[in-house]
């Protein structure tokens, strides 16, 4: 009987360690998938700006399922994002309620509880990225963090995606610093 109790205690300890490791792996996988989806949509926006010869915006939207989603000028993209033609060749600024002349692509809301935030930089003063017909873009940093990133075990389940004024995209992993910045 005593041996059975010892085996049960050992099995419980191994299970607890395995579950914690699995959660970290799952969080890391979710963050990578989310940063890849955002990166793909930013690259698509830049390519469409060049191809169509018009300004293309990527901004947060609170209504991604709508037939005509609009920008909400929020710093959080967890509710979704929209890639759209600005409709005005002189407008490259995201504003609340900005409607598209054409919606090109819509990013869905995050269902994992993770956060996606945007911080503008340089001359960009709005919560979104705009690519010109030349492929140049406004600058900023998107941060994707696991919902559990606040716990010490998962604090590194975060990635940052930088957009340069040349329209280049660069991912920096949590805890790393390079010429684009730190995460």
ZAMISE-544923 format. One record per atom (N, C-alpha, C): y, x negated, z negated; residue in three letters; residue number from 0; atom name; chain. Coordinates in steps of 0.1 Angstrom, whole numbers, plus 2048, in hexadecimal, padded with zeros to 3 digits. Example, Ala and Ser with C-alpha at 12.3 -4.5 7.8 and 13.67 -1.06 7.14 Angstrom:
2
SETOR  py  px  pz type seq atom mol
SETOR 7C7 77C 7B2  ALA   0    N   A
SETOR 7D3 785 7B2  ALA   0   CA   A
SETOR 7DF 77C 7B2  ALA   0    C   A
SETOR 7EA 780 7B9  SER   1    N   A
SETOR 7F5 777 7B9  SER   1   CA   A
SETOR 800 77F 7B1  SER   1    C   A
END
This chain:
183
SETOR  py  px  pz type seq atom mol
SETOR 7F4 7F8 800  UNK   0    N   A
SETOR 800 800 800  UNK   0   CA   A
SETOR 80D 7F7 800  UNK   0    C   A
SETOR 80C 7ED 7F8  UNK   1    N   A
SETOR 818 7E4 7F7  UNK   1   CA   A
SETOR 81B 7DD 805  UNK   1    C   A
SETOR 810 7DA 80C  UNK   2    N   A
SETOR 811 7D4 819  UNK   2   CA   A
SETOR 818 7DD 823  UNK   2    C   A
SETOR 815 7EA 822  UNK   3    N   A
SETOR 81B 7F4 82B  UNK   3   CA   A
SETOR 82A 7F5 828  UNK   3    C   A
SETOR 82E 7F4 81C  UNK   4    N   A
SETOR 83C 7F5 819  UNK   4   CA   A
SETOR 843 7E8 81E  UNK   4    C   A
SETOR 83D 7DD 81D  UNK   5    N   A
SETOR 843 7D0 822  UNK   5   CA   A
SETOR 845 7D1 832  UNK   5    C   A
SETOR 83A 7D6 838  UNK   6    N   A
SETOR 83B 7D8 847  UNK   6   CA   A
SETOR 846 7E2 84B  UNK   6    C   A
SETOR 847 7ED 844  UNK   7    N   A
SETOR 852 7F7 847  UNK   7   CA   A
SETOR 860 7F1 845  UNK   7    C   A
SETOR 862 7E8 83A  UNK   8    N   A
SETOR 86F 7E2 838  UNK   8   CA   A
SETOR 872 7D8 843  UNK   8    C   A
SETOR 868 7D0 847  UNK   9    N   A
SETOR 86A 7C7 852  UNK   9   CA   A
SETOR 86D 7CE 85F  UNK   9    C   A
SETOR 866 7D9 862  UNK  10    N   A
SETOR 868 7E1 86E  UNK  10   CA   A
SETOR 876 7E7 86E  UNK  10    C   A
SETOR 87A 7EC 862  UNK  11    N   A
SETOR 888 7F1 861  UNK  11   CA   A
SETOR 893 7E7 864  UNK  11    C   A
SETOR 891 7DB 85F  UNK  12    N   A
SETOR 89B 7D0 861  UNK  12   CA   A
SETOR 89B 7CC 870  UNK  12    C   A
SETOR 890 7CB 876  UNK  13    N   A
SETOR 88F 7C7 885  UNK  13   CA   A
SETOR 896 7D2 88D  UNK  13    C   A
SETOR 893 7DF 88A  UNK  14    N   A
SETOR 899 7EA 891  UNK  14   CA   A
SETOR 8A8 7EA 890  UNK  14    C   A
SETOR 8AD 7E8 884  UNK  15    N   A
SETOR 8BC 7E8 881  UNK  15   CA   A
SETOR 8C2 7DD 88A  UNK  15    C   A
SETOR 8BC 7D1 88A  UNK  16    N   A
SETOR 8C2 7C6 892  UNK  16   CA   A
SETOR 8C1 7C9 8A1  UNK  16    C   A
SETOR 8B7 7CF 8A6  UNK  17    N   A
SETOR 8B5 7D3 8B4  UNK  17   CA   A
SETOR 8BF 7DD 8B8  UNK  17    C   A
SETOR 8C1 7E7 8B0  UNK  18    N   A
SETOR 8CB 7F2 8B3  UNK  18   CA   A
SETOR 8D9 7EC 8B4  UNK  18    C   A
SETOR 8DD 7E4 8AB  UNK  19    N   A
SETOR 8EA 7DE 8AB  UNK  19   CA   A
SETOR 8EC 7D5 8B8  UNK  19    C   A
SETOR 8E2 7CE 8BB  UNK  20    N   A
SETOR 8E3 7C6 8C7  UNK  20   CA   A
SETOR 8E3 7CE 8D4  UNK  20    C   A
SETOR 8DC 7D9 8D4  UNK  21    N   A
SETOR 8DC 7E2 8DF  UNK  21   CA   A
SETOR 8EA 7E9 8E1  UNK  21    C   A
SETOR 8F0 7ED 8D6  UNK  22    N   A
SETOR 8FD 7F3 8D7  UNK  22   CA   A
SETOR 907 7EA 8DD  UNK  22    C   A
SETOR 907 7DD 8D9  UNK  23    N   A
SETOR 910 7D3 8DE  UNK  23   CA   A
SETOR 90E 7D1 8ED  UNK  23    C   A
SETOR 902 7D1 8F1  UNK  24    N   A
SETOR 8FE 7CF 8FF  UNK  24   CA   A
SETOR 903 7DB 907  UNK  24    C   A
SETOR 901 7E7 902  UNK  25    N   A
SETOR 905 7F4 908  UNK  25   CA   A
SETOR 914 7F4 90A  UNK  25    C   A
SETOR 91B 7F1 8FF  UNK  26    N   A
SETOR 92A 7F1 8FF  UNK  26   CA   A
SETOR 92F 7E7 90A  UNK  26    C   A
SETOR 929 7DB 90A  UNK  27    N   A
SETOR 92D 7D1 914  UNK  27   CA   A
SETOR 92B 7D6 922  UNK  27    C   A
SETOR 920 7DC 924  UNK  28    N   A
SETOR 91C 7E1 932  UNK  28   CA   A
SETOR 926 7EC 936  UNK  28    C   A
SETOR 92A 7F5 92D  UNK  29    N   A
SETOR 934 800 930  UNK  29   CA   A
SETOR 941 7FA 933  UNK  29    C   A
SETOR 946 7F0 92B  UNK  30    N   A
SETOR 953 7EA 92E  UNK  30   CA   A
SETOR 953 7E3 93C  UNK  30    C   A
SETOR 948 7DC 93F  UNK  31    N   A
SETOR 947 7D6 94C  UNK  31   CA   A
SETOR 947 7E0 957  UNK  31    C   A
SETOR 940 7EB 956  UNK  32    N   A
SETOR 940 7F6 960  UNK  32   CA   A
SETOR 94E 7FC 962  UNK  32    C   A
SETOR 955 7FE 957  UNK  33    N   A
SETOR 962 804 957  UNK  33   CA   A
SETOR 96C 7FA 95E  UNK  33    C   A
SETOR 96C 7ED 95A  UNK  34    N   A
SETOR 975 7E4 960  UNK  34   CA   A
SETOR 972 7E2 96F  UNK  34    C   A
SETOR 965 7E3 973  UNK  35    N   A
SETOR 962 7E1 981  UNK  35   CA   A
SETOR 967 7EE 989  UNK  35    C   A
SETOR 966 7F9 983  UNK  36    N   A
SETOR 96B 806 98A  UNK  36   CA   A
SETOR 97A 805 98C  UNK  36    C   A
SETOR 981 801 982  UNK  37    N   A
SETOR 98F 800 983  UNK  37   CA   A
SETOR 993 7F5 98D  UNK  37    C   A
SETOR 98C 7EA 98C  UNK  38    N   A
SETOR 98F 7DF 995  UNK  38   CA   A
SETOR 98D 7E3 9A4  UNK  38    C   A
SETOR 982 7EA 9A6  UNK  39    N   A
SETOR 97F 7EF 9B4  UNK  39   CA   A
SETOR 98A 7F9 9B9  UNK  39    C   A
SETOR 98F 801 9B0  UNK  40    N   A
SETOR 999 80B 9B4  UNK  40   CA   A
SETOR 9A7 803 9B6  UNK  40    C   A
SETOR 9AA 7F9 9AF  UNK  41    N   A
SETOR 9B6 7F1 9B1  UNK  41   CA   A
SETOR 9B5 7EA 9BE  UNK  41    C   A
SETOR 9A9 7E4 9C1  UNK  42    N   A
SETOR 9A8 7DD 9CE  UNK  42   CA   A
SETOR 9A9 7E7 9DA  UNK  42    C   A
SETOR 9A3 7F3 9D8  UNK  43    N   A
SETOR 9A4 7FD 9E2  UNK  43   CA   A
SETOR 9B3 801 9E4  UNK  43    C   A
SETOR 9BA 803 9D9  UNK  44    N   A
SETOR 9C8 806 9DA  UNK  44   CA   A
SETOR 9D0 7FC 9E2  UNK  44    C   A
SETOR 9CD 7EF 9DF  UNK  45    N   A
SETOR 9D4 7E4 9E6  UNK  45   CA   A
SETOR 9D1 7E5 9F5  UNK  45    C   A
SETOR 9C4 7E6 9F8  UNK  46    N   A
SETOR 9C0 7E6 A06  UNK  46   CA   A
SETOR 9C6 7F2 A0E  UNK  46    C   A
SETOR 9C6 7FE A07  UNK  47    N   A
SETOR 9CC 809 A0E  UNK  47   CA   A
SETOR 9DB 808 A10  UNK  47    C   A
SETOR 9E2 801 A07  UNK  48    N   A
SETOR 9F0 7FF A09  UNK  48   CA   A
SETOR 9F3 7F6 A15  UNK  48    C   A
SETOR 9EB 7EC A17  UNK  49    N   A
SETOR 9EC 7E3 A23  UNK  49   CA   A
SETOR 9E8 7EB A2F  UNK  49    C   A
SETOR 9DD 7F2 A2F  UNK  50    N   A
SETOR 9D7 7F9 A3A  UNK  50   CA   A
SETOR 9E1 804 A3F  UNK  50    C   A
SETOR 9E6 80C A35  UNK  51    N   A
SETOR 9EF 817 A39  UNK  51   CA   A
SETOR 9FE 813 A3A  UNK  51    C   A
SETOR A01 807 A35  UNK  52    N   A
SETOR A0F 803 A36  UNK  52   CA   A
SETOR A18 80B A2D  UNK  52    C   A
SETOR A13 80F A22  UNK  53    N   A
SETOR A1B 818 A18  UNK  53   CA   A
SETOR A18 813 A0A  UNK  53    C   A
SETOR A21 817 A01  UNK  54    N   A
SETOR A1F 814 9F3  UNK  54   CA   A
SETOR A13 81D 9EE  UNK  54    C   A
SETOR A0A 816 9E6  UNK  55    N   A
SETOR 9FF 81D 9E0  UNK  55   CA   A
SETOR A00 81B 9D1  UNK  55    C   A
SETOR 9FF 825 9C9  UNK  56    N   A
SETOR 9FF 825 9BA  UNK  56   CA   A
SETOR 9F2 827 9B4  UNK  56    C   A
SETOR 9EF 821 9A9  UNK  57    N   A
SETOR 9E4 824 9A0  UNK  57   CA   A
SETOR 9EB 827 993  UNK  57    C   A
SETOR 9E8 833 98D  UNK  58    N   A
SETOR 9EE 837 981  UNK  58   CA   A
SETOR 9E5 840 979  UNK  58    C   A
SETOR 9E7 841 96C  UNK  59    N   A
SETOR 9DF 84A 964  UNK  59   CA   A
SETOR 9E2 858 967  UNK  59    C   A
SETOR 9D8 860 966  UNK  60    N   A
SETOR 9D9 86F 968  UNK  60   CA   A
SETOR 9D1 876 95D  UNK  60    C   A
SETOR 9D7 881 959  UNK  61    N   A
SETOR 9D0 889 94F  UNK  61   CA   A
SETOR 9C8 895 955  UNK  61    C   A
SETOR 9C9 896 963  UNK  62    N   A
SETOR 9C2 8A0 96A  UNK  62   CA   A
SETOR 9BA 89B 976  UNK  62    C   A
SETOR 9B0 892 974  UNK  63    N   A
SETOR 9A9 88C 97F  UNK  63   CA   A
SETOR 9A0 896 987  UNK  63    C   A
SETOR 99C 8A1 981  UNK  64    N   A
SETOR 994 8AB 987  UNK  64   CA   A
SETOR 99C 8B5 990  UNK  64    C   A
SETOR 9A9 8B4 98F  UNK  65    N   A
SETOR 9B2 8BD 996  UNK  65   CA   A
SETOR 9B1 8BA 9A5  UNK  65    C   A
SETOR 9B4 8C3 9AD  UNK  66    N   A
SETOR 9B5 8C1 9BC  UNK  66   CA   A
SETOR 9C1 8B8 9C0  UNK  66    C   A
SETOR 9CB 8B8 9B7  UNK  67    N   A
SETOR 9D6 8AF 9B9  UNK  67   CA   A
SETOR 9DB 8A9 9AC  UNK  67    C   A
SETOR 9D4 89E 9A8  UNK  68    N   A
SETOR 9D7 898 99B  UNK  68   CA   A
SETOR 9E5 891 99C  UNK  68    C   A
SETOR 9EC 891 991  UNK  69    N   A
SETOR 9F9 88A 990  UNK  69   CA   A
SETOR 9F9 87F 986  UNK  69    C   A
SETOR A03 876 987  UNK  70    N   A
SETOR A04 86B 97D  UNK  70   CA   A
SETOR A0A 871 970  UNK  70    C   A
SETOR A05 86B 965  UNK  71    N   A
SETOR A0B 870 958  UNK  71   CA   A
SETOR A13 865 951  UNK  71    C   A
SETOR A15 859 958  UNK  72    N   A
SETOR A1D 84E 953  UNK  72   CA   A
SETOR A18 84A 945  UNK  72    C   A
SETOR A0C 84B 942  UNK  73    N   A
SETOR A06 847 935  UNK  73   CA   A
SETOR A00 839 936  UNK  73    C   A
SETOR 9FF 832 92B  UNK  74    N   A
SETOR 9FA 825 92B  UNK  74   CA   A
SETOR 9EA 825 92A  UNK  74    C   A
SETOR 9E5 831 926  UNK  75    N   A
SETOR 9D6 832 925  UNK  75   CA   A
SETOR 9D1 839 932  UNK  75    C   A
SETOR 9C6 832 937  UNK  76    N   A
SETOR 9C0 837 943  UNK  76   CA   A
SETOR 9B2 83E 940  UNK  76    C   A
SETOR 9B0 840 933  UNK  77    N   A
SETOR 9A3 845 92E  UNK  77   CA   A
SETOR 9A0 853 934  UNK  77    C   A
SETOR 9AB 85B 937  UNK  78    N   A
SETOR 9A9 868 93C  UNK  78   CA   A
SETOR 9A7 868 94B  UNK  78    C   A
SETOR 9A8 85C 952  UNK  79    N   A
SETOR 9A6 85B 960  UNK  79   CA   A
SETOR 9B2 855 967  UNK  79    C   A
SETOR 9B1 851 973  UNK  80    N   A
SETOR 9BC 84C 97B  UNK  80   CA   A
SETOR 9BB 851 989  UNK  80    C   A
SETOR 9C6 84F 990  UNK  81    N   A
SETOR 9C7 854 99E  UNK  81   CA   A
SETOR 9CD 849 9A7  UNK  81    C   A
SETOR 9C8 847 9B2  UNK  82    N   A
SETOR 9CD 83E 9BD  UNK  82   CA   A
SETOR 9D3 847 9C7  UNK  82    C   A
SETOR 9E0 845 9CA  UNK  83    N   A
SETOR 9E7 84E 9D3  UNK  83   CA   A
SETOR 9F2 847 9DB  UNK  83    C   A
SETOR 9F5 84D 9E6  UNK  84    N   A
SETOR A01 849 9EE  UNK  84   CA   A
SETOR A0D 84F 9E6  UNK  84    C   A
SETOR A18 846 9E5  UNK  85    N   A
SETOR A23 84B 9DE  UNK  85   CA   A
SETOR A2C 855 9E5  UNK  85    C   A
SETOR A2B 856 9F2  UNK  86    N   A
SETOR A32 860 9FA  UNK  86   CA   A
SETOR A40 85C 9FD  UNK  86    C   A
SETOR A44 851 9F7  UNK  87    N   A
SETOR A52 84C 9FA  UNK  87   CA   A
SETOR A51 83D 9FB  UNK  87    C   A
SETOR A55 837 A06  UNK  88    N   A
SETOR A53 829 A08  UNK  88   CA   A
SETOR A5C 821 9FE  UNK  88    C   A
SETOR A66 827 9F8  UNK  89    N   A
SETOR A6F 820 9EF  UNK  89   CA   A
SETOR A6B 822 9E1  UNK  89    C   A
SETOR A62 82B 9DE  UNK  90    N   A
SETOR A5D 82D 9D0  UNK  90   CA   A
SETOR A51 826 9CD  UNK  90    C   A
SETOR A52 81E 9C3  UNK  91    N   A
SETOR A46 816 9BE  UNK  91   CA   A
SETOR A46 817 9AF  UNK  91    C   A
SETOR A4A 822 9AA  UNK  92    N   A
SETOR A4B 824 99B  UNK  92   CA   A
SETOR A43 830 997  UNK  92    C   A
SETOR A3B 82E 98D  UNK  93    N   A
SETOR A33 83A 988  UNK  93   CA   A
SETOR A3C 842 97E  UNK  93    C   A
SETOR A3C 84F 980  UNK  94    N   A
SETOR A43 858 977  UNK  94   CA   A
SETOR A3A 863 973  UNK  94    C   A
SETOR A3E 869 968  UNK  95    N   A
SETOR A36 874 963  UNK  95   CA   A
SETOR A36 880 96D  UNK  95    C   A
SETOR A2B 885 971  UNK  96    N   A
SETOR A2A 890 97A  UNK  96   CA   A
SETOR A2B 88D 988  UNK  96    C   A
SETOR A2B 87F 98B  UNK  97    N   A
SETOR A2D 87B 999  UNK  97   CA   A
SETOR A21 880 9A1  UNK  97    C   A
SETOR A24 887 9AC  UNK  98    N   A
SETOR A19 88D 9B5  UNK  98   CA   A
SETOR A18 884 9C1  UNK  98    C   A
SETOR A0C 883 9C6  UNK  99    N   A
SETOR A09 87A 9D1  UNK  99   CA   A
SETOR A0C 882 9DE  UNK  99    C   A
SETOR A0F 87A 9E8  UNK 100    N   A
SETOR A10 87F 9F6  UNK 100   CA   A
SETOR A02 880 9FB  UNK 100    C   A
SETOR 9F9 877 9F6  UNK 101    N   A
SETOR 9EB 878 9F9  UNK 101   CA   A
SETOR 9E3 871 9EE  UNK 101    C   A
SETOR 9D9 878 9E8  UNK 102    N   A
SETOR 9D0 872 9DE  UNK 102   CA   A
SETOR 9C5 86B 9E6  UNK 102    C   A
SETOR 9C4 85E 9E3  UNK 103    N   A
SETOR 9BA 856 9EA  UNK 103   CA   A
SETOR 9AD 855 9E2  UNK 103    C   A
SETOR 9AE 854 9D5  UNK 104    N   A
SETOR 9A2 853 9CD  UNK 104   CA   A
SETOR 9A5 856 9BE  UNK 104    C   A
SETOR 99C 85B 9B7  UNK 105    N   A
SETOR 99E 85F 9A9  UNK 105   CA   A
SETOR 993 859 9A0  UNK 105    C   A
SETOR 998 852 996  UNK 106    N   A
SETOR 98F 84C 98C  UNK 106   CA   A
SETOR 98C 856 981  UNK 106    C   A
SETOR 980 858 97D  UNK 107    N   A
SETOR 97C 862 973  UNK 107   CA   A
SETOR 980 85E 965  UNK 107    C   A
SETOR 980 868 95C  UNK 108    N   A
SETOR 983 865 94E  UNK 108   CA   A
SETOR 977 85D 948  UNK 108    C   A
SETOR 97A 855 93F  UNK 109    N   A
SETOR 970 84D 938  UNK 109   CA   A
SETOR 968 855 92F  UNK 109    C   A
SETOR 95B 855 930  UNK 110    N   A
SETOR 953 85E 928  UNK 110   CA   A
SETOR 94C 857 91C  UNK 110    C   A
SETOR 94E 84A 91B  UNK 111    N   A
SETOR 948 842 911  UNK 111   CA   A
SETOR 950 840 904  UNK 111    C   A
SETOR 95C 845 904  UNK 112    N   A
SETOR 965 844 8F8  UNK 112   CA   A
SETOR 96C 837 8F9  UNK 112    C   A
SETOR 96A 82F 903  UNK 113    N   A
SETOR 971 822 904  UNK 113   CA   A
SETOR 980 824 908  UNK 113    C   A
SETOR 988 81A 906  UNK 114    N   A
SETOR 996 81C 90A  UNK 114   CA   A
SETOR 99A 813 916  UNK 114    C   A
SETOR 9A3 818 91E  UNK 115    N   A
SETOR 9A8 811 929  UNK 115   CA   A
SETOR 9B7 812 928  UNK 115    C   A
SETOR 9BE 807 925  UNK 116    N   A
SETOR 9CD 808 924  UNK 116   CA   A
SETOR 9D3 7FE 92E  UNK 116    C   A
SETOR 9E0 801 931  UNK 117    N   A
SETOR 9E8 7FA 93A  UNK 117   CA   A
SETOR 9F4 7F5 933  UNK 117    C   A
SETOR 9F8 7E8 936  UNK 118    N   A
SETOR A04 7E3 931  UNK 118   CA   A
SETOR A0B 7DC 93D  UNK 118    C   A
SETOR A17 7E1 940  UNK 119    N   A
SETOR A1E 7DC 94B  UNK 119   CA   A
SETOR A25 7CE 948  UNK 119    C   A
SETOR A28 7C6 952  UNK 120    N   A
SETOR A2E 7B9 94F  UNK 120   CA   A
SETOR A37 7B6 95B  UNK 120    C   A
SETOR A3F 7AB 959  UNK 121    N   A
SETOR A48 7A7 964  UNK 121   CA   A
SETOR A52 7B2 967  UNK 121    C   A
SETOR A55 7B4 973  UNK 122    N   A
SETOR A5F 7BE 977  UNK 122   CA   A
SETOR A5A 7CC 977  UNK 122    C   A
SETOR A4D 7CE 975  UNK 123    N   A
SETOR A47 7DB 975  UNK 123   CA   A
SETOR A4B 7E1 967  UNK 123    C   A
SETOR A51 7ED 968  UNK 124    N   A
SETOR A55 7F4 95C  UNK 124   CA   A
SETOR A4F 802 95B  UNK 124    C   A
SETOR A44 804 963  UNK 125    N   A
SETOR A3E 812 962  UNK 125   CA   A
SETOR A2F 810 95F  UNK 125    C   A
SETOR A28 81A 95B  UNK 126    N   A
SETOR A1A 819 957  UNK 126   CA   A
SETOR A11 81C 963  UNK 126    C   A
SETOR A11 812 96C  UNK 127    N   A
SETOR A08 813 978  UNK 127   CA   A
SETOR A0A 807 981  UNK 127    C   A
SETOR A02 806 98A  UNK 128    N   A
SETOR A03 7FB 994  UNK 128   CA   A
SETOR A07 801 9A2  UNK 128    C   A
SETOR A10 7FA 9A8  UNK 129    N   A
SETOR A14 7FE 9B6  UNK 129   CA   A
SETOR A12 7F2 9BF  UNK 129    C   A
SETOR A0A 7F5 9CA  UNK 130    N   A
SETOR A09 7EB 9D4  UNK 130   CA   A
SETOR A11 7EE 9E0  UNK 130    C   A
SETOR A19 7E4 9E6  UNK 131    N   A
SETOR A21 7E7 9F1  UNK 131   CA   A
SETOR A19 7E5 9FE  UNK 131    C   A
SETOR A1F 7E8 A09  UNK 132    N   A
SETOR A18 7E7 A16  UNK 132   CA   A
SETOR A14 7D9 A19  UNK 132    C   A
SETOR A1A 7CF A12  UNK 133    N   A
SETOR A16 7C1 A14  UNK 133   CA   A
SETOR A0B 7BD A0B  UNK 133    C   A
SETOR A06 7C6 A02  UNK 134    N   A
SETOR 9FC 7C2 9F9  UNK 134   CA   A
SETOR A00 7BD 9EB  UNK 134    C   A
SETOR A0D 7BA 9EA  UNK 135    N   A
SETOR A13 7B5 9DD  UNK 135   CA   A
SETOR A13 7C1 9D4  UNK 135    C   A
SETOR A12 7BE 9C7  UNK 136    N   A
SETOR A11 7C8 9BD  UNK 136   CA   A
SETOR A1A 7C6 9B1  UNK 136    C   A
SETOR A1C 7D1 9AA  UNK 137    N   A
SETOR A23 7CF 99D  UNK 137   CA   A
SETOR A19 7C9 993  UNK 137    C   A
SETOR A1E 7C3 989  UNK 138    N   A
SETOR A15 7BB 980  UNK 138   CA   A
SETOR A11 7C3 974  UNK 138    C   A
SETOR A06 7C0 96E  UNK 139    N   A
SETOR A02 7C7 962  UNK 139   CA   A
SETOR 9F4 7C2 95D  UNK 139    C   A
SETOR 9F0 7C7 952  UNK 140    N   A
SETOR 9E3 7C4 94C  UNK 140   CA   A
SETOR 9DC 7D1 947  UNK 140    C   A
SETOR 9D0 7D3 94C  UNK 141    N   A
SETOR 9C7 7DE 947  UNK 141   CA   A
SETOR 9BE 7D8 93D  UNK 141    C   A
SETOR 9BC 7DF 932  UNK 142    N   A
SETOR 9B3 7DA 928  UNK 142   CA   A
SETOR 9A8 7E5 926  UNK 142    C   A
SETOR 99C 7E2 927  UNK 143    N   A
SETOR 991 7EB 925  UNK 143   CA   A
SETOR 989 7E6 919  UNK 143    C   A
SETOR 988 7EF 90F  UNK 144    N   A
SETOR 982 7EB 902  UNK 144   CA   A
SETOR 978 7F5 8FE  UNK 144    C   A
SETOR 96D 7F1 8F9  UNK 145    N   A
SETOR 962 7FA 8F4  UNK 145   CA   A
SETOR 967 802 8E9  UNK 145    C   A
SETOR 962 80E 8E7  UNK 146    N   A
SETOR 966 816 8DC  UNK 146   CA   A
SETOR 963 810 8CF  UNK 146    C   A
SETOR 959 807 8CE  UNK 147    N   A
SETOR 955 800 8C2  UNK 147   CA   A
SETOR 95C 7F2 8C1  UNK 147    C   A
SETOR 966 7EF 8CA  UNK 148    N   A
SETOR 96C 7E2 8CA  UNK 148   CA   A
SETOR 973 7DE 8BD  UNK 148    C   A
SETOR 977 7E8 8B5  UNK 149    N   A
SETOR 97E 7E6 8A9  UNK 149   CA   A
SETOR 974 7E0 89E  UNK 149    C   A
SETOR 967 7E2 89F  UNK 150    N   A
SETOR 95E 7DC 895  UNK 150   CA   A
SETOR 95C 7CD 898  UNK 150    C   A
SETOR 95A 7C5 88E  UNK 151    N   A
SETOR 959 7B7 890  UNK 151   CA   A
SETOR 94E 7B3 899  UNK 151    C   A
SETOR 943 7BA 899  UNK 152    N   A
SETOR 938 7B6 8A2  UNK 152   CA   A
SETOR 93B 7B8 8B0  UNK 152    C   A
SETOR 943 7C2 8B4  UNK 153    N   A
SETOR 946 7C5 8C2  UNK 153   CA   A
SETOR 954 7C2 8C6  UNK 153    C   A
SETOR 95B 7BA 8BE  UNK 154    N   A
SETOR 969 7B7 8C2  UNK 154   CA   A
SETOR 96B 7B0 8CF  UNK 154    C   A
SETOR 960 7AA 8D4  UNK 155    N   A
SETOR 961 7A4 8E1  UNK 155   CA   A
SETOR 95D 7AC 8ED  UNK 155    C   A
SETOR 95A 7B9 8EB  UNK 156    N   A
SETOR 957 7C2 8F5  UNK 156   CA   A
SETOR 964 7C8 8FB  UNK 156    C   A
SETOR 96B 7BF 902  UNK 157    N   A
SETOR 978 7C2 907  UNK 157   CA   A
SETOR 97A 7B9 913  UNK 157    C   A
SETOR 980 7BE 91E  UNK 158    N   A
SETOR 984 7B6 92A  UNK 158   CA   A
SETOR 992 7BA 92E  UNK 158    C   A
SETOR 999 7B1 934  UNK 159    N   A
SETOR 9A6 7B4 939  UNK 159   CA   A
SETOR 9A7 7B1 948  UNK 159    C   A
SETOR 9AE 7B9 94F  UNK 160    N   A
SETOR 9AF 7B8 95E  UNK 160   CA   A
SETOR 9BE 7B6 961  UNK 160    C   A
SETOR 9C1 7AB 966  UNK 161    N   A
SETOR 9CF 7A8 969  UNK 161   CA   A
SETOR 9D2 7AB 978  UNK 161    C   A
SETOR 9DE 7B0 97B  UNK 162    N   A
SETOR 9E2 7B2 989  UNK 162   CA   A
SETOR 9EE 7A9 98B  UNK 162    C   A
SETOR 9EE 79F 994  UNK 163    N   A
SETOR 9F9 796 996  UNK 163   CA   A
SETOR A03 79D 9A0  UNK 163    C   A
SETOR A0F 797 9A1  UNK 164    N   A
SETOR A19 79C 9AB  UNK 164   CA   A
SETOR A14 79A 9BA  UNK 164    C   A
SETOR A0B 791 9BC  UNK 165    N   A
SETOR A05 78F 9C9  UNK 165   CA   A
SETOR 9FA 799 9CC  UNK 165    C   A
SETOR 9F7 7A2 9C2  UNK 166    N   A
SETOR 9ED 7AC 9C4  UNK 166   CA   A
SETOR 9DF 7A8 9C1  UNK 166    C   A
SETOR 9DE 79C 9BB  UNK 167    N   A
SETOR 9D1 797 9B7  UNK 167   CA   A
SETOR 9CC 79C 9AA  UNK 167    C   A
SETOR 9BF 79E 9A9  UNK 168    N   A
SETOR 9B9 7A4 99D  UNK 168   CA   A
SETOR 9B1 798 996  UNK 168    C   A
SETOR 9B1 798 989  UNK 169    N   A
SETOR 9AA 78E 981  UNK 169   CA   A
SETOR 9A6 793 974  UNK 169    C   A
SETOR 999 792 971  UNK 170    N   A
SETOR 993 797 965  UNK 170   CA   A
SETOR 992 78B 95B  UNK 170    C   A
SETOR 996 78E 94E  UNK 171    N   A
SETOR 995 784 943  UNK 171   CA   A
SETOR 98D 78B 938  UNK 171    C   A
SETOR 982 784 934  UNK 172    N   A
SETOR 97A 78A 929  UNK 172   CA   A
SETOR 981 788 91B  UNK 172    C   A
SETOR 97D 790 912  UNK 173    N   A
SETOR 983 78F 905  UNK 173   CA   A
SETOR 981 782 8FE  UNK 173    C   A
SETOR 98C 77D 8F8  UNK 174    N   A
SETOR 98B 770 8F2  UNK 174   CA   A
SETOR 98E 764 8FB  UNK 174    C   A
SETOR 990 767 908  UNK 175    N   A
SETOR 993 75D 912  UNK 175   CA   A
SETOR 9A2 75D 916  UNK 175    C   A
SETOR 9A7 751 91A  UNK 176    N   A
SETOR 9B4 74F 91F  UNK 176   CA   A
SETOR 9B4 747 92B  UNK 176    C   A
SETOR 9BB 74B 935  UNK 177    N   A
SETOR 9BC 743 941  UNK 177   CA   A
SETOR 9CB 744 947  UNK 177    C   A
SETOR 9CD 740 953  UNK 178    N   A
SETOR 9DA 740 959  UNK 178   CA   A
SETOR 9E0 74E 95A  UNK 178    C   A
SETOR 9D8 758 95A  UNK 179    N   A
SETOR 9DD 766 95B  UNK 179   CA   A
SETOR 9E1 76B 94E  UNK 179    C   A
SETOR 9DA 767 943  UNK 180    N   A
SETOR 9DD 76C 936  UNK 180   CA   A
SETOR 9D1 76C 92D  UNK 180    C   A
SETOR 9D2 772 922  UNK 181    N   A
SETOR 9C7 773 918  UNK 181   CA   A
SETOR 9C3 781 916  UNK 181    C   A
SETOR 9B7 783 910  UNK 182    N   A
SETOR 9B2 790 90E  UNK 182   CA   A
SETOR 9AD 791 900  UNK 182    C   A
END
